[in-house]
Amino acid sequence: MDLKHVPDPREQGWYLGLMAPNVKGPSFAWLDPSRLYCHPQALQDCVEDLLQTFQGDPIDLVAGIDAMGFILGAAIAHTLQKGFLAIRKAGHLCVKTLSKPYKDYQAREKVMEMRADAISPGLRILLVDQWVETGGTMRSAIRLVEEQGGLVAGIAAICVEDSEGGLWLKDHYKWAHCVPPKLMPQFNAHQLDSFQAFNPNQGPQ
C-alpha cells in the first residue's frame, strides 16, 4: 500500500498493512510501525481508534514512553487537549528525576526515568507506547506513575501482544490497541500477511 492511497471503505485497522517488516536482522524489532505515521489519514485513524476505548473517561495527562511512544502520545495529547509527559530512557533529563529499571523486548537491562515534579496524587494518566511486546517497559512506566500517587487511566499502543506480560497488562488495566481480533494471531506470531506484498523500494506514490 502506498503512502497516499486511502481505501474506501476504511475497515478497522486498515492502516496496519502500511507497517514495514524488519529487513536488518535479529538485533532489530520484527517490524517498523512508524511507516503508518507517514500517511496522514492512517495516523489520524490510528489515534481515533485508540481513543474510542477511553471516550468519556477522565484523563488529566498523557504520558508517552521513549522513544516512539512520543509520536502517538503527543498526537493523542493534542487530540484530547491535554498536556504531554515524556517518560525517558535514563540519562537524557537535566532535572530531578525518578527512575525504575526494566528489561526491554530483547531482555536488555535498562532504566526508565521521568521528571519528579509532573505527577501529583490522584492525577489520571493515559500511558502510550508504540508497541507492547513483553510488557516490561510499560510496567516500569506504570510503577513510576503509581509510586507518585498517580492513577493509570489506561494504556494504549498500536498493538498489545498476547505475551505473558501483555496479558497481565490487559488483565489489570484498561487498554486499547488497533489490532482487530481476526488479525491478532498474525501479530502474536510476528508474521503479517501484508509483508508478502511489501515493496521496500516503493515510495509515496
C-alpha positions as CSV (number, residue, x, y, z in Angstrom):
1,M,0.0,0.0,0.0
2,D,1.4,3.4,-0.9
3,L,1.5,6.4,1.5
4,K,-1.2,8.4,-0.2
5,H,-3.9,5.9,-1.0
6,V,-7.0,5.9,1.2
7,P,-9.2,2.8,0.9
8,D,-13.0,3.1,0.7
9,P,-14.4,1.9,2.9
10,R,-11.8,2.2,5.7
11,E,-12.1,-1.1,7.6
12,Q,-10.9,-1.3,11.2
13,G,-7.1,-1.3,11.3
14,W,-6.8,-0.8,7.6
15,Y,-3.6,1.1,8.1
16,L,-1.8,-1.8,9.8
17,G,-0.8,-3.0,6.3
18,L,1.4,0.1,5.9
19,M,3.8,-1.2,8.5
20,A,7.2,-2.5,7.2
21,P,8.9,-5.8,8.0
22,N,12.3,-6.0,9.5
23,V,15.0,-6.4,6.8
24,K,18.0,-5.8,9.0
25,G,18.2,-9.0,11.1
26,P,17.5,-10.2,14.7
27,S,19.1,-7.2,16.5
28,F,16.1,-5.1,15.4
29,A,12.4,-5.3,16.2
30,W,10.4,-7.6,13.9
31,L,8.6,-4.8,12.2
32,D,8.7,-1.0,11.8
33,P,5.3,0.5,12.7
34,S,6.4,4.1,12.1
35,R,5.7,3.9,8.3
36,L,2.0,4.3,9.0
37,Y,2.7,7.7,10.6
38,C,3.8,8.9,7.2
39,H,0.3,8.5,5.9
40,P,-1.9,11.4,7.2
41,Q,-5.2,9.5,7.2
42,A,-3.6,6.5,8.8
43,L,-2.2,8.4,11.7
44,Q,-5.5,10.2,12.3
45,D,-7.5,6.9,12.2
46,C,-4.9,5.2,14.5
47,V,-5.3,7.9,17.1
48,E,-9.1,7.9,16.8
49,D,-9.2,4.1,17.2
50,L,-7.1,4.2,20.3
51,L,-9.2,6.8,21.9
52,Q,-12.6,5.1,21.4
53,T,-12.0,2.9,24.4
54,F,-11.5,5.9,26.7
55,Q,-14.3,8.1,25.5
56,G,-15.8,9.9,28.4
57,D,-13.1,8.8,30.8
58,P,-11.4,11.5,33.0
59,I,-7.8,11.9,31.7
60,D,-5.6,14.6,33.1
61,L,-2.3,14.0,31.3
62,V,-0.9,11.8,28.5
63,A,2.5,10.2,29.0
64,G,4.5,8.8,26.1
65,I,7.3,6.2,26.5
66,D,10.7,6.8,25.0
67,A,11.1,7.0,22.1
68,M,8.5,6.0,19.6
69,G,5.7,6.4,22.1
70,F,6.4,10.1,22.0
71,I,4.8,10.2,18.5
72,L,1.5,8.6,19.3
73,G,1.4,10.1,22.8
74,A,1.8,13.7,21.6
75,A,-0.8,13.1,18.9
76,I,-3.2,11.8,21.5
77,A,-2.5,14.6,23.9
78,H,-3.1,17.1,21.2
79,T,-6.4,15.4,20.2
80,L,-7.5,15.4,23.9
81,Q,-6.2,18.9,24.5
82,K,-4.2,17.6,27.4
83,G,-0.6,18.0,28.5
84,F,2.1,15.6,27.5
85,L,4.8,14.0,29.7
86,A,7.8,12.2,28.3
87,I,9.0,9.1,30.2
88,R,12.6,8.7,29.0
89,K,15.4,6.3,29.0
90,A,17.9,7.3,31.7
91,G,20.4,10.0,31.1
92,H,18.5,12.5,29.0
93,L,16.7,14.7,31.5
94,C,18.6,17.6,33.2
95,V,16.2,18.0,36.1
96,K,15.5,16.0,39.2
97,T,14.1,12.6,38.2
98,L,12.6,9.4,39.5
99,S,13.8,6.1,37.9
100,K,12.9,2.5,37.5
101,P,14.8,-0.4,36.0
102,Y,13.2,-2.6,33.3
103,K,14.0,-5.2,30.6
104,D,13.2,-4.4,27.0
105,Y,11.8,-6.8,24.4
106,Q,15.3,-8.2,23.9
107,A,15.8,-8.8,27.7
108,R,18.4,-6.0,27.9
109,E,18.6,-4.3,31.3
110,K,17.7,-0.6,31.1
111,V,16.5,2.3,33.3
112,M,13.4,4.5,32.7
113,E,13.1,7.9,34.3
114,M,10.8,10.9,34.4
115,R,10.9,14.3,35.9
116,A,9.9,14.3,39.6
117,D,7.5,17.3,39.5
118,A,5.0,16.2,36.9
119,I,2.6,14.0,38.8
120,S,0.6,14.8,41.9
121,P,-1.6,12.3,43.8
122,G,-4.8,11.4,42.1
123,L,-3.7,12.7,38.6
124,R,-5.1,10.3,36.0
125,I,-2.5,9.4,33.4
126,L,-3.0,7.7,30.0
127,L,0.2,5.8,29.2
128,V,1.1,5.5,25.5
129,D,3.7,3.4,23.7
130,Q,4.2,2.4,20.1
131,W,4.1,-1.3,20.9
132,V,3.8,-3.6,23.8
133,E,5.6,-6.9,23.3
134,T,6.8,-8.3,26.6
135,G,5.3,-5.5,28.7
136,G,8.5,-4.7,30.7
137,T,8.7,-1.1,29.5
138,M,5.1,-0.4,30.2
139,R,5.2,-1.9,33.6
140,S,8.2,0.2,34.5
141,A,6.3,3.3,33.4
142,I,3.2,2.2,35.4
143,R,5.4,1.9,38.6
144,L,6.8,5.4,38.1
145,V,3.2,6.8,37.9
146,E,1.7,4.8,40.7
147,E,4.6,5.3,43.2
148,Q,4.0,9.1,42.9
149,G,0.3,8.6,43.7
150,G,-0.8,8.9,40.1
151,L,-3.6,6.8,38.7
152,V,-3.2,4.9,35.4
153,A,-6.3,5.8,33.4
154,G,-5.3,3.3,30.8
155,I,-2.6,2.1,28.4
156,A,-2.6,2.5,24.6
157,A,-0.4,1.2,21.8
158,I,-0.7,0.1,18.2
159,C,-0.5,-3.5,19.5
160,V,-0.5,-5.1,22.9
161,E,0.6,-8.6,22.2
162,D,-0.7,-11.7,23.9
163,S,2.6,-12.4,25.6
164,E,2.7,-13.2,29.3
165,G,3.4,-9.6,30.1
166,G,0.9,-8.3,27.6
167,L,-1.9,-10.5,29.0
168,W,-1.0,-9.3,32.6
169,L,-1.5,-5.7,31.5
170,K,-4.8,-6.5,29.8
171,D,-6.0,-8.2,33.0
172,H,-5.0,-5.3,35.3
173,Y,-5.6,-2.1,33.3
174,K,-8.0,-0.6,30.8
175,W,-6.3,-0.8,27.5
176,A,-6.7,-0.1,23.8
177,H,-4.9,-1.1,20.7
178,C,-5.6,-1.0,16.9
179,V,-5.5,-4.7,16.0
180,P,-8.8,-6.4,15.1
181,P,-9.3,-9.8,16.8
182,K,-9.1,-11.6,13.5
183,L,-5.6,-10.3,12.9
184,M,-4.3,-11.0,16.4
185,P,-2.8,-14.4,15.6
186,Q,-0.6,-12.9,13.0
187,F,0.7,-10.2,15.4
188,N,1.4,-12.8,18.1
189,A,3.3,-14.9,15.5
190,H,5.3,-11.8,14.3
191,Q,4.4,-12.5,10.7
192,L,1.8,-10.4,8.9
193,D,0.2,-11.4,5.6
194,S,0.8,-7.8,4.5
195,F,4.5,-8.4,4.5
196,Q,4.2,-10.6,1.3
197,A,3.2,-7.5,-0.7
198,F,5.6,-5.1,0.9
199,N,8.0,-3.4,-1.6
200,P,10.9,-1.6,0.2
201,N,11.6,0.4,-2.9
202,Q,8.1,1.8,-3.3
203,G,8.0,5.5,-2.5
204,P,5.0,7.6,-1.5
205,Q,3.2,7.5,-4.9
